[in-house]
Amino acid sequence: MTVLAGLLALIGALLMVIAGIGLLRMPDFYTRMQAAAKAGTLGILLIVAATGLLLGNLSALLHALLVSLFFLLTTPLAAHLLGRAAYLSGIRPLVHEDDLAGQYHPKTHELRSVPHSAPPDRAEALLE
């Protein structure tokens, strides 16, 4: 059990290093945020799992499960909110086409969307 916990902790630490390298190497805010959110979350989950296995009692495993659930629920939400706030504050992604350009209302910041099932003439009326 100790060897498995050590292996999980080592892989988790390597993923955290990869997340850190991603923060330094990626070209814009959004790709940096993705590197930190994806690799960092998986690294934390593996380290928490290693801790739960190493301690070995039911209480430690339950706490490890709850911490993992907390990270799985909050990290994507936080990344989404940071990305949306960055986009609305004017930080544009380094892409050739910005699919969100002109889709946010300038005062309310509501996203305008056209239902996929709307007929073409109805879709144009919804955008106005």
C-alpha positions in Angstrom: 0.0 0.0 0.0 2.9 2.3 0.7 4.4 1.8 -2.7 1.1 2.6 -4.4 0.6 5.7 -2.3 4.2 6.8 -3.1 3.6 6.2 -6.8 0.3 8.2 -6.8 2.0 11.0 -4.9 4.9 11.1 -7.4 2.6 11.1 -10.4 0.5 13.8 -8.8 3.6 15.9 -8.1 4.7 15.5 -11.7 1.3 16.7 -12.9 1.5 19.7 -10.6 5.0 20.5 -12.1 3.5 20.1 -15.6 0.7 22.5 -14.6 3.3 25.0 -13.4 5.3 24.7 -16.7 2.0 25.2 -18.6 1.5 28.4 -16.7 4.9 29.6 -17.9 4.9 28.3 -21.4 1.3 28.9 -22.7 0.8 31.9 -24.9 -2.4 33.5 -23.5 -4.5 33.6 -20.4 -7.1 31.0 -21.5 -4.6 28.3 -22.3 -2.7 29.0 -19.1 -5.9 28.7 -17.2 -6.7 25.4 -18.8 -3.3 24.0 -18.1 -3.6 24.9 -14.4 -7.1 23.7 -14.1 -6.7 20.3 -15.8 -3.3 19.1 -14.8 -3.4 20.8 -11.4 -6.7 19.2 -10.5 -5.6 15.8 -11.5 -2.4 16.3 -9.6 -4.2 17.3 -6.4 -6.6 14.4 -6.8 -3.7 11.9 -7.0 -1.9 13.4 -4.0 -5.1 13.4 -1.9 -5.7 9.7 -2.9 -2.1 8.9 -1.9 -2.7 10.6 1.4 -5.9 8.7 2.0 -4.2 5.4 1.2 -1.2 6.1 3.3 -3.2 6.9 6.4 -5.3 3.8 5.7 -8.2 4.3 8.1 -11.8 4.8 7.1 -11.9 8.4 8.3 -8.9 9.4 6.2 -10.4 7.7 3.1 -13.7 9.6 3.7 -11.9 12.9 4.0 -9.9 12.2 0.9 -13.1 11.4 -1.0 -14.8 14.6 0.2 -11.7 16.8 -0.7 -11.6 15.1 -4.1 -15.3 15.8 -4.6 -14.8 19.4 -3.6 -12.0 19.9 -6.1 -13.9 18.2 -8.9 -16.9 20.4 -8.3 -15.2 23.8 -7.8 -12.2 23.8 -10.2 -14.3 23.7 -13.4 -16.7 26.3 -12.1 -13.8 28.6 -11.0 -12.1 28.3 -14.3 -15.3 29.1 -16.2 -15.9 32.2 -14.1 -12.3 33.4 -14.4 -12.5 32.9 -18.2 -15.8 34.7 -18.5 -14.6 37.6 -16.3 -11.4 37.8 -18.4 -13.3 37.8 -21.7 -15.8 40.5 -20.4 -12.9 42.7 -19.2 -11.4 42.7 -22.7 -8.8 39.9 -22.6 -9.2 38.3 -26.0 -8.0 34.8 -26.8 -5.2 34.3 -29.4 -7.4 32.5 -32.0 -8.2 33.3 -35.6 -12.0 33.4 -35.1 -13.6 34.6 -31.9 -17.0 32.9 -31.8 -18.1 35.1 -28.9 -17.4 38.4 -30.5 -20.6 40.5 -30.5 -22.5 37.9 -28.6 -22.4 39.5 -25.2 -24.8 42.4 -24.4 -22.5 45.4 -23.5 -24.3 46.5 -20.4 -25.9 43.3 -18.9 -23.2 40.9 -20.1 -25.9 38.4 -21.1 -24.9 35.9 -23.8 -27.1 36.2 -26.8 -27.7 32.8 -28.3 -29.9 31.5 -31.1 -31.7 28.2 -30.6 -30.5 25.5 -33.0 -34.1 24.6 -33.8 -35.2 28.1 -34.8 -35.9 28.6 -38.5 -33.4 30.8 -40.3 -35.8 33.9 -40.5 -36.6 33.5 -36.8 -32.9 33.1 -35.9 -32.1 36.5 -37.5 -35.0 38.2 -35.6 -33.7 36.8 -32.3 -30.2 38.3 -32.9 -31.7 41.8 -33.4 
